Amino acid sequence: MKYDVECSNSLDELIQYVNEKLKKGWKCQGGVSIMFQPPHYTVFYQALTKEVVRKSGKATQKTKEK
């Protein structure tokens, strides 16, 4: 299994990043996390996972990534 975390200081931008990953076979793991530090620092995070298939002891991806 692969694991990744996308992050952005813009929720709209994070949505774009996550949608691109979803198109490539990734799945969201949990919900969106937010780190907020006043007065103006905010970062949005989304964890994602992707299954891999093991053949002959080597991990290969189920779907092609571009």
C-alpha positions in Angstrom: 0.0 0.0 0.0 1.2 3.5 -0.8 0.5 6.4 1.5 0.6 10.2 0.7 -0.5 13.4 2.2 -1.6 16.4 0.0 -1.5 19.8 1.6 -2.3 23.4 0.6 -3.1 26.7 2.3 -6.2 26.9 0.0 -9.1 24.5 0.5 -10.0 24.9 -3.2 -6.5 24.0 -4.3 -6.4 21.0 -2.0 -9.7 19.8 -3.6 -8.0 20.0 -7.0 -4.9 18.1 -5.8 -7.1 15.4 -4.2 -9.4 15.1 -7.3 -6.3 14.5 -9.4 -5.1 11.7 -7.1 -8.6 10.1 -7.0 -8.6 10.0 -10.9 -5.3 8.0 -10.6 -6.8 5.4 -8.3 -6.0 6.8 -4.9 -8.5 6.8 -2.0 -9.0 9.3 0.8 -7.9 8.0 4.2 -10.0 9.9 6.8 -11.1 13.5 6.5 -9.5 16.8 5.9 -7.2 18.1 8.7 -6.6 21.8 9.3 -3.7 23.4 11.0 -4.5 27.0 12.1 -2.1 29.4 13.7 -3.4 32.9 14.1 -3.4 35.4 12.7 -3.1 34.2 9.1 -1.5 30.7 8.9 -3.8 27.9 7.8 -2.9 24.7 6.0 -5.4 21.9 4.9 -4.2 18.3 4.7 -5.7 15.1 3.2 -4.2 11.7 3.6 -4.5 9.2 0.7 -3.8 5.6 0.1 -3.4 3.4 -3.0 -3.4 -0.4 -3.1 -0.5 -2.3 -4.8 -0.5 -5.8 -6.1 2.4 -8.1 -5.3 3.7 -10.4 -8.1 6.7 -12.6 -7.7 7.7 -10.8 -4.6 7.7 -7.3 -6.3 5.1 -4.6 -5.6 3.3 -3.3 -8.7 0.5 -0.8 -8.9 -3.0 -1.9 -9.7 -3.5 1.1 -12.0 -1.2 3.1 -14.1 -0.1 6.5 -12.9 0.6 9.2 -15.4 
